[in-house]
Amino acid sequence: MFGTQRQLREANGTTAPDRTNASGRSCRRLGLQRPTARTETPEQTAPSRGAVTQHLQDVEDTVAAGLDSSLDSMPAPAEMPGRPGFTAMVVDDHPLVRDAMVNRLRQMGAREVVEAASISEARARANASGPRDLCVLDLGLPDGSGLDLLAALRSAGWPRLVVLSAADDPYSVRAAFVAGAQGYLLKTASPVVVADGVRRVLAGGVYADPSVASLLAAGLRGGPADSGVSDLSGREIEVLRLVSDGKSNKDIGDHLGLSALTVKSHLARIARKLGTGDRAEMVALAMRAGVIR
C-alpha cells in the first residue's frame, strides 16, 4: 500500500514539513489524491496492570472472534461524538507513508491531521495540542522506539492509538498492545484493510491485521497471566530487549541516551514487577510472554 522500499528510502526525512507536490504516480499507486496543505499543531507512565490486563483480554476476544475485515459491517466514523469529524496525528519518518496515511484519514472524515517524523517531534505536537482523537504511528522511529511514545500518549489521555508498522511478527504486535495500542496495521496492507482497521478503532474496537491476527491470538492465549510482564512500560521492554542482546548497563544507556544509573533504576523496577532480579530470568519471562524475541 505504501510504496516500495526504494521509494521510502529516497523519501526518508527527519522532519515533517508540508508537501503539496507529492509524486502523482506515487499518489495514484496509493489510491489517494495529492496531499493538501496541513496545519501544524503533539508524553509518560505505564498504564495500570489492571487496565493493561483488561486491554489484552479485549484484544484476545476480538482476535478470537475472527477479525472480520468487511467494510460493510463497520460503522462509519465520519463524525466523532460532539464534533464534526475527528482529529489525528500521524508519526512516521517516511514522508510517503505520512502523506498516504494523512490523505486516507482525511478521506475518512478527519477534520485536522498533524504530522511528526520522530518521537521528539510527536511529543512537541502532543504537548502543543493535547490529546487528539487518534494517533497512527510507526514503531521504528529515528530517535527511539515507538513503544515509548505509545505508552506516553496513553498515559497523557490519547484515547485511540494505532500502530502502522512493517514488523509482522507476533512479538512486535503483542508489545504494541501491551504498550497501549488498540490497533496494529501493516504497511504492506491494502487501503481497504487500513481503512477497516482505523474504522474499528475509531468506533471503540480493537483491530489486528488479518495476517498477524492468528499468531497474536495464539500468543495472548498462551502467555502467562500473572508473570508481571503486563506491568512493564515501553521503556522497560526496550531495556529488557537490550539485556537479551547481552549488553551491559553502560551499553544500554549509550544506546537509549540514558545514564547507567537510570538504566539501573529501570532494571530495579523490572525486577520488582517480574519478581526476580536475575537478568536471564527477566529476559526468559519477557520472551515467554511474547514482548521480546
C-alpha positions in Angstrom: 0.0 0.0 0.0 2.7 2.4 1.0 5.1 2.1 -1.9 8.4 0.3 -2.5 11.3 0.2 0.0 13.4 2.2 -2.5 10.8 5.0 -2.6 10.7 5.1 1.2 14.5 5.3 1.4 14.6 8.1 -1.1 11.9 10.0 0.5 13.1 9.5 4.1 13.2 12.8 6.0 13.9 13.9 9.6 11.1 16.4 10.0 7.5 16.7 8.7 7.2 19.8 6.5 4.1 20.5 4.4 4.3 18.9 1.0 1.8 19.9 -1.7 3.8 18.4 -4.6 4.0 14.7 -3.9 4.6 12.5 -6.9 1.4 11.9 -9.0 2.5 8.4 -9.8 3.0 7.6 -6.1 -0.4 9.0 -5.2 -2.1 7.0 -7.9 -0.4 3.8 -6.7 -1.6 4.5 -3.2 -5.1 5.2 -4.5 -5.1 8.7 -2.9 -5.5 12.3 -4.0 -2.5 14.6 -4.0 -1.7 15.7 -0.4 -3.1 19.0 0.6 -1.6 21.6 2.9 -1.9 20.7 6.5 -1.9 22.8 9.6 0.7 22.1 12.2 -0.2 21.9 15.8 1.5 16.8 19.9 4.1 12.4 26.7 4.8 9.2 30.4 4.0 6.5 32.8 2.8 3.0 32.1 -0.9 2.2 32.4 -2.0 0.2 35.4 -1.7 -3.5 35.4 -5.4 -4.0 35.6 -6.0 -1.7 32.6 -3.4 -3.5 30.6 -4.8 -6.9 31.5 -8.3 -5.8 30.6 -7.0 -4.3 27.4 -5.2 -7.5 26.4 -8.3 -9.5 27.2 -10.3 -7.3 24.9 -7.7 -7.8 22.2 -7.9 -11.6 22.6 -11.7 -11.6 22.5 -11.6 -9.5 19.3 -8.9 -11.6 17.6 -10.6 -14.9 18.6 -13.8 -13.7 17.1 -12.1 -13.7 13.7 -11.4 -10.0 13.0 -13.9 -9.9 10.1 -12.5 -7.4 7.6 -15.7 -6.5 5.8 -16.1 -2.7 5.5 -19.8 -3.1 5.1 -20.2 -4.2 8.7 -18.3 -1.3 10.2 -20.0 1.9 11.5 -18.8 5.0 9.6 -16.7 7.2 11.9 -17.1 10.4 9.8 -18.2 12.1 13.0 -16.8 11.7 16.4 -19.1 12.4 19.4 -19.8 16.1 19.8 -17.7 17.3 16.9 -17.8 17.5 13.1 -15.1 15.0 12.3 -12.1 13.7 14.2 -8.6 14.9 14.8 -5.5 12.8 14.4 -1.7 12.7 14.4 0.5 10.6 12.1 4.0 9.7 13.2 6.4 8.1 10.7 9.8 9.1 9.4 8.9 8.3 5.8 7.2 11.2 4.0 5.4 9.0 1.5 3.9 6.9 4.4 2.8 10.1 6.2 1.3 11.5 3.0 -0.6 8.3 2.3 -2.0 8.0 5.8 -2.9 11.6 6.2 -4.9 11.6 2.9 -6.5 8.3 3.9 -7.7 9.8 7.3 -9.0 12.9 5.5 -11.0 10.7 3.1 -12.4 9.0 6.2 -13.6 12.3 7.7 -10.7 13.7 9.6 -11.1 17.5 10.0 -7.5 18.1 11.2 -4.4 15.9 10.9 -0.8 16.9 12.0 2.4 15.0 11.2 5.6 14.1 13.0 8.7 12.3 11.8 10.2 11.4 15.2 9.4 10.8 18.9 10.6 14.3 19.9 8.6 16.0 17.2 5.5 14.0 18.1 5.8 14.8 21.8 6.2 18.5 21.0 3.0 18.4 18.9 1.2 16.4 21.6 2.2 19.0 24.2 1.0 21.8 22.0 -2.4 20.4 21.1 -3.3 18.0 23.9 -4.9 14.6 23.2 -6.4 14.1 19.7 -9.0 11.5 18.8 -6.4 9.3 17.1 -2.7 8.7 16.6 -1.3 6.4 13.9 2.4 5.7 14.5 5.3 3.5 13.4 7.4 1.5 16.0 10.7 2.1 14.3 11.5 5.9 14.7 14.9 7.6 14.3 15.2 8.7 17.9 13.8 5.7 19.7 11.2 3.0 20.0 7.5 3.8 19.2 6.6 1.7 22.2 7.8 4.5 24.4 5.7 7.0 22.5 2.7 4.7 22.7 2.9 4.5 26.5 3.4 8.2 26.8 0.4 9.1 24.7 -1.7 6.6 26.5 -0.8 8.0 29.9 -1.5 11.5 28.5 -5.1 10.6 27.7 -5.0 9.8 24.0 -8.0 7.6 23.5 -7.1 5.7 20.3 -3.7 4.5 19.2 -2.9 2.6 16.1 0.5 1.1 15.1 1.4 1.1 11.4 4.5 -1.0 11.0 6.5 -3.2 8.7 7.1 -5.7 11.5 4.7 -8.7 11.1 6.0 -10.9 14.0 3.8 -11.7 17.0 6.4 -10.3 19.4 6.2 -6.7 18.0 2.4 -7.0 17.8 2.0 -8.1 21.4 4.4 -5.5 22.7 2.4 -2.8 20.9 -0.8 -3.9 22.6 0.9 -4.2 25.9 2.1 -0.6 25.5 -1.5 0.6 24.9 -2.3 0.3 21.2 -5.9 -0.6 20.1 -4.9 -1.4 16.5 -1.9 -2.9 14.6 -1.7 -2.4 10.8 1.0 -3.5 8.3 2.5 -1.1 5.8 2.0 -3.8 3.2 -1.8 -3.9 3.7 -4.3 -2.7 1.1 -6.1 0.6 1.5 -9.3 -1.3 2.3 -7.6 -3.2 5.3 -6.1 0.0 6.6 -9.4 1.9 6.4 -11.2 -1.1 8.0 -8.7 -1.2 10.9 -8.8 2.6 11.6 -12.7 2.5 11.5 -12.8 -0.2 14.1 -10.5 1.6 16.4 -12.4 4.9 15.9 -15.6 3.0 16.7 -14.1 1.9 20.0 -12.9 -1.6 18.9 -9.6 -3.4 18.7 -8.0 -4.5 15.4 -5.0 -6.6 14.3 -4.1 -7.0 10.6 -5.5 -10.3 9.4 -2.0 -11.6 8.5 -0.9 -11.4 12.2 -4.2 -11.9 13.9 -4.0 -15.7 14.4 -0.4 -15.5 15.7 -1.4 -12.8 18.1 -4.4 -14.7 19.4 -2.2 -17.8 20.0 0.3 -15.7 21.8 -2.3 -14.0 24.0 -3.9 -17.2 25.0 -0.6 -18.9 25.7 1.0 -16.1 27.6 1.5 -16.3 31.4 -1.4 -14.4 33.1 0.3 -13.4 36.3 4.0 -13.0 35.4 4.1 -9.2 35.9 5.1 -8.6 32.3 1.9 -6.7 31.6 3.1 -4.1 34.2 6.2 -3.3 32.1 6.4 0.1 30.4 7.6 0.6 26.8 10.9 1.8 28.0 11.3 -1.2 30.4 10.6 -3.5 27.5 13.2 -1.8 25.4 15.7 -2.2 28.2 14.9 -5.9 28.5 15.4 -6.3 24.8 18.9 -4.8 25.0 19.6 -7.0 28.1 18.6 -10.0 26.0 21.3 -8.9 23.5 23.9 -9.2 26.2 24.5 -5.5 26.6 25.9 -4.0 29.8 24.1 -1.2 31.7 26.5 1.3 30.1 25.9 -0.1 26.6 22.1 0.1 27.2 22.5 3.7 28.4 24.6 4.7 25.4 22.0 3.1 23.1 19.0 4.7 24.7 20.6 8.0 25.6 20.3 7.3 29.3 22.8 7.3 32.2 24.0 4.0 33.6 22.2 5.0 36.9 18.9 5.5 35.1 19.3 2.1 33.4 20.0 0.5 36.8 16.8 2.1 38.1 14.8 0.7 35.2 16.2 -2.8 35.9 15.3 -2.4 39.6 11.7 -1.6 38.6 11.6 -4.5 36.2 12.9 -6.8 38.9 10.1 -5.7 41.3 7.4 -6.2 38.6 8.7 -9.6 37.5 9.6 -10.9 41.0 13.3 -11.7 40.1 16.5 -9.7 39.8 18.2 -12.3 37.7 18.8 -10.9 34.2 18.4 -14.2 32.5 15.1 -14.9 34.3 13.8 -11.5 33.5 14.6 -12.0 29.8 13.0 -15.5 29.8 9.8 -14.2 31.4 9.5 -11.5 28.8 10.2 -13.9 25.9 7.6 -16.4 27.2 5.1 -13.5 27.3 6.0 -12.6 23.8 7.1 -9.0 24.3 10.7 -9.5 23.2 12.4 -12.1 21.0 
